[in-house]
Amino acid sequence: MLRHAVGVALAMGGLLAPRGARADINDLVLARLSNQVDNGAAGITFVPQNADFRALASQLGVVLAPHLLTPADTLGYAGFQLTVDYATTTIDPGGVYWRARQGSATPGALTTVGIFARKGMWFPAPALEFGVGAVHLVDSHVWTGQLYAKFALVEGYHQLPIPSVAFRGAVSRMMTQQELDLTTISLDLMISKHIGVAGTWRLDPFAGFNTLLIVPRSEVIDPTPQIDPLQMGNENDALLNFVFKDQDDIIRNRVVVGAKLQYYVVQLTLEADFALAGSSVDDRPGTTDPCMLMTSDTTNCDAKDSAKGQRTLSLSAGFDF
């Protein structure tokens, strides 16, 4: 017993031990989403490619967006759930904007893992459920904090041919990424039906529709990190720094299907999400737009989301108490 406890402690210590500051392959280098322009005697400038920035944020926002992973029924005011979640989401390997990844070859999908706690409540209104969790993008330093609140409009009619219906609002906030501030808000409508199996198992198939509002904000980008501006002769290097223009909210829509299988307190949930291709435009008309003054490429200023459709397969395992 003691030997087992020591082994667990050593394993946890290895996971929590400080690591070097090296970048992982899914970390972002947003300076790659710029074009270097030689202005002759005026010197070199870096022009940010806002259309690429918008498409990157759109696809990454879907990867890090909250998942349903629960039926429309709430856990009940005394219910509590703890789960570990795994998800893999497709991305467009041909998307030129993925050159912002630290890694060279673009994969066909990105993977996330997370841990969540969910609690049913009766206050301030019955049929409420709240959830909180953290999600990590594998092979990166990226973490997101996630919160949601679900209100069941109809639930509990398990003996009648009446489905449960719920509305949910959720938010995902990126952390530990120096160059990008990314927030994803999810507004969800979901429906499910409880099915008892052999008096011991319960099956809850569910479906839903999400509208995702993805809000990207650029931090200051240093396109020449290898140059120290504090050294003699490099004083003008800081003038090359830039930021991507603030984008209008990116809108993506998802269709969700899944099922939760539970035996006693052990539950397993499988979910498939289908995100439609992006089409929203960062429409900022007028010649007073700073972007319009920097470049004649107006399509780069009124950037259209060119992100292709994406698919997510999620698996959640845990305990319902």
Secondary structure as UniProt FT lines:
FT   HELIX           2..16
FT   TURN            25..26
FT   HELIX           30..33
FT   STRAND          34..38
FT   HELIX           40..42
FT   STRAND          44..48
FT   HELIX           50..63
FT   TURN            77..78
FT   STRAND          80..90
FT   TURN            93..94
FT   HELIX           96..100
FT   STRAND          109..121
FT   STRAND          128..137
FT   TURN            138..139
FT   STRAND          143..154
FT   TURN            158..161
FT   STRAND          164..175
FT   STRAND          180..192
FT   STRAND          195..197
FT   TURN            198..200
FT   STRAND          201..218
FT   TURN            225..226
FT   TURN            229..230
FT   TURN            232..233
FT   HELIX           235..240
FT   STRAND          250..263
FT   TURN            264..265
FT   STRAND          266..275
FT   TURN            287..288
FT   HELIX           290..294
FT   HELIX           298..301
FT   STRAND          310..320
//
